[in-house]
Amino acid sequence: MSGTAQVSGTAQVTGTAQVSGTAQATGTFQATRTAQAAGAAPGTGGPQRLKRRAEFLRVAAKGRKSATTGLVLQALDRGDDAPARVGFTVTRKVGNAVIRNRTRRRLKEAVRLTLAGHTLQGIDLVVIGREGTRGRRFTALQADLERALVRTGVIMADPP
């Protein structure tokens, strides 16, 4: 079977499939795509995303800002009970497309792990990658994000 197919939910595929390496199998196969992999509803795989330029600009203009060594965080309280939304941006100053995408993936993972223990509602966050993000140790990047979230009032500081 050649080519690719996008699967939403569960589907049956008939034909020949590459199983592993050079082995092939022929017949009917079940293909299932999880809700998280499909980018489904919030609460199943992390916070929703900010995607439009106007959303980023609104957070930048009206939100609170905290700069750390590894990142800049902008936060805007929307005043509703909808789940938190997060946007990521990395400027060309950081490097070429490969470096910017790697930096963005590191930021996404840091946000996912940091916000996993918190239930945030009614807030938009923009995480901006800096030149220091690229070479920063991941644990330090998480600490930077945690510190920025506390400074902007998004989460409460952990007691010492």
Residue pairs with C-beta under 8 A, 6 or more apart in sequence:
1 13
1 15
1 16
1 17
1 18
5 11
5 13
5 31
7 31
7 32
7 33
8 33
8 38
9 32
9 33
10 30
10 31
10 32
10 33
11 30
11 31
12 28
12 29
12 30
12 31
13 28
13 29
13 31
14 27
14 28
14 29
15 26
16 24
16 25
16 26
17 24
17 25
17 26
17 29
18 24
19 25
35 41
35 44
35 45
36 44
36 45
36 46
37 45
39 45
42 48
42 83
43 83
46 111
46 112
46 115
47 83
47 84
47 85
47 86
47 111
47 115
47 120
47 125
48 83
48 84
48 85
48 86
49 85
49 86
49 87
50 56
50 59
50 85
50 86
50 87
50 124
50 125
50 126
51 87
55 85
55 87
55 124
56 87
56 89
56 126
58 76
58 124
59 74
59 75
59 76
59 87
59 124
59 125
59 126
60 74
60 126
62 76
63 74
63 75
63 76
63 124
63 126
63 152
64 74
64 75
64 76
64 152
64 153
65 72
65 73
65 74
65 75
65 152
66 72
66 73
66 75
66 147
66 148
66 151
66 152
67 73
67 148
68 144
68 145
68 147
68 148
69 130
69 132
69 136
69 140
69 144
70 130
70 132
70 133
70 136
70 140
70 141
70 144
70 145
71 107
71 127
71 128
71 129
71 130
71 133
71 141
71 144
71 145
71 148
72 127
72 128
72 130
72 148
73 125
73 126
73 127
73 128
73 145
73 148
73 149
73 151
73 152
74 125
74 126
74 128
74 152
75 123
75 124
75 125
75 126
75 149
75 152
75 153
75 154
76 123
76 124
77 122
77 123
78 122
78 123
78 124
79 122
80 121
80 122
81 121
81 122
82 121
82 122
83 120
83 121
84 115
84 120
84 121
84 122
84 123
84 124
84 125
85 123
85 124
85 125
86 111
86 115
86 124
86 125
86 126
86 127
87 124
87 125
87 126
87 127
88 104
88 107
88 108
88 111
88 126
88 127
88 128
88 129
89 104
89 126
89 127
89 128
89 129
90 100
90 103
90 104
90 107
90 128
90 129
90 133
91 100
91 128
91 129
92 100
93 131
94 100
94 103
94 129
94 130
94 131
94 133
94 134
95 103
95 134
99 134
100 129
102 134
103 129
103 133
103 134
104 129
106 133
106 138
106 141
107 127
107 129
107 133
107 141
109 138
110 138
110 141
110 142
110 145
111 125
111 127
111 145
113 142
114 142
114 145
114 146
114 149
118 155
120 154
120 155
123 154
125 154
127 145
133 141
136 144
146 155
149 155
150 156
150 157
